[in-house]
Amino acid sequence: MDDINWLSMILATLMPLLIGFLYYHKNVFGNVWMDSVGMTENQAKKPNAIVTLIVAIVLSFFLSFFLLNFNNSGINQEGDFDTFAHGAWHGTFIAITTVAPVIVVQGFFGRRKWKHMLINILYWIITLVLMGGILDSMNHWQNIPMPDGF
């Protein structure tokens, strides 16, 4: 953790926004998601975009920092485990064991449809897989064995 690759932190921090922009686009899951909460397109445009963007970036940075530390928290986490796939596995694990239960419990109490909960869970699985993969591979690339000449 001494040498954080800040490019990886920037990319991971922006990943929820990028994936969200694509995933919740009206031609992907946007219309289905809005229908699942009873929202119209006009209602979706009402929030203060600047405040929403700033809060999203700050919280995404916190999530990236957590993932970076989670990826580096085990014994012998150097060398063979410094891969995109290993970080993606950590992202998947967190999405399934932490994020999905929170969304489902919140959804039950909020009387949300399963469709709504599953759309949000899939978004977070995709997002955390990419964030974890980026952070693990880019912060440990120097530990991956390379062929001679590199």
C-alpha positions in Angstrom: 0.0 0.0 0.0 3.0 2.3 0.0 2.9 2.9 -3.7 -0.7 3.5 -4.8 -1.1 3.7 -8.5 -3.3 6.8 -8.6 -4.3 6.2 -12.2 -5.9 3.0 -11.1 -7.7 4.9 -8.3 -9.0 7.5 -10.8 -10.2 4.8 -13.3 -11.8 2.8 -10.5 -13.5 5.9 -9.1 -15.0 6.8 -12.5 -16.1 3.2 -13.2 -19.5 3.4 -11.4 -20.3 6.6 -13.3 -19.3 5.2 -16.7 -21.0 1.8 -16.1 -24.0 3.6 -14.7 -24.2 5.9 -17.7 -24.2 2.9 -20.1 -26.2 0.4 -17.9 -29.0 2.8 -17.0 -29.3 4.3 -20.5 -32.9 4.1 -21.7 -31.9 1.6 -24.4 -30.4 -0.8 -21.9 -32.0 -1.0 -18.4 -33.0 2.7 -17.9 -36.6 2.4 -19.0 -37.1 -0.9 -17.1 -35.5 0.5 -14.0 -37.6 3.7 -14.1 -40.7 1.6 -14.6 -39.8 -0.6 -11.6 -39.8 2.5 -9.3 -42.6 4.3 -11.0 -40.5 7.2 -12.3 -40.9 9.2 -15.5 -38.2 10.5 -17.6 -39.0 14.1 -16.5 -38.7 13.1 -12.8 -35.3 11.5 -13.5 -34.0 14.8 -14.8 -35.0 16.9 -11.8 -32.2 16.2 -9.3 -29.3 18.7 -9.1 -26.8 17.0 -11.4 -23.7 18.8 -10.0 -24.4 17.8 -6.4 -25.2 14.2 -7.5 -22.1 14.0 -9.6 -19.8 15.3 -6.8 -21.4 13.0 -4.2 -21.1 10.0 -6.6 -17.4 10.7 -7.3 -16.5 11.1 -3.6 -18.3 7.9 -2.6 -16.9 6.0 -5.6 -13.4 7.1 -4.4 -14.2 5.7 -0.9 -15.3 2.4 -2.5 -12.2 2.3 -4.7 -10.0 2.8 -1.6 -11.8 0.1 0.2 -11.4 -2.3 -2.7 -7.7 -1.5 -3.0 -7.2 -2.4 0.6 -9.5 -5.5 0.4 -7.4 -6.7 -2.6 -4.3 -6.4 -0.5 -5.5 -7.7 2.8 -4.5 -11.4 2.7 -1.4 -13.2 3.4 0.9 -13.8 0.4 -1.2 -11.4 -1.8 1.8 -10.6 -4.1 2.9 -12.3 -7.3 0.4 -14.9 -8.7 -2.6 -13.1 -7.3 -1.8 -9.7 -8.8 -4.1 -10.1 -11.8 -7.3 -8.6 -13.2 -9.1 -11.9 -12.6 -8.1 -11.9 -8.9 -9.3 -8.4 -8.4 -12.5 -9.2 -10.3 -13.1 -12.1 -8.0 -12.8 -9.8 -5.0 -15.3 -7.4 -6.6 -17.7 -10.3 -7.3 -17.3 -11.6 -3.7 -18.1 -8.1 -2.3 -21.1 -7.6 -4.6 -22.7 -10.9 -3.8 -21.9 -11.1 0.0 -22.3 -7.4 0.9 -24.0 -5.3 -1.8 -26.7 -7.8 -2.9 -28.0 -8.4 0.7 -28.2 -4.7 1.4 -30.1 -4.1 -1.8 -32.5 -6.9 -1.1 -33.2 -6.0 2.5 -33.7 -2.3 1.5 -35.9 -3.4 -1.4 -38.1 -5.6 0.9 -38.6 -2.8 3.4 -39.1 -0.3 0.5 -41.6 -2.6 -1.2 -39.6 -2.7 -4.4 -40.1 -5.2 -7.1 -37.6 -8.1 -7.6 -37.0 -6.7 -11.1 -35.8 -3.4 -9.5 -33.5 -5.2 -7.0 -32.0 -7.5 -9.6 -31.3 -4.7 -12.0 -29.4 -2.9 -9.3 -27.5 -6.0 -8.1 -26.4 -6.8 -11.6 -25.1 -3.2 -12.0 -23.1 -3.5 -8.8 -21.7 -6.9 -9.8 -20.5 -5.6 -13.2 -19.1 -2.4 -11.6 -17.3 -4.0 -8.7 -15.8 -6.7 -10.9 -14.3 -4.0 -13.1 -13.2 -1.8 -10.2 -11.5 -4.7 -8.4 -9.9 -6.0 -11.6 -8.5 -2.5 -12.4 -7.2 -1.9 -8.9 -5.6 -5.3 -8.4 -3.9 -5.5 -11.8 -2.7 -1.9 -12.0 -1.4 -1.7 -8.4 0.7 -4.9 -8.7 1.8 -5.1 -12.3 5.4 -4.8 -11.2 5.0 -8.1 -9.2 3.8 -10.2 -12.1 6.5 -12.4 -13.5 7.5 -11.1 -16.9 9.5 -12.9 -19.6 13.1 -11.8 -20.0 13.5 -8.7 -22.1 10.6 -6.7 -20.6 
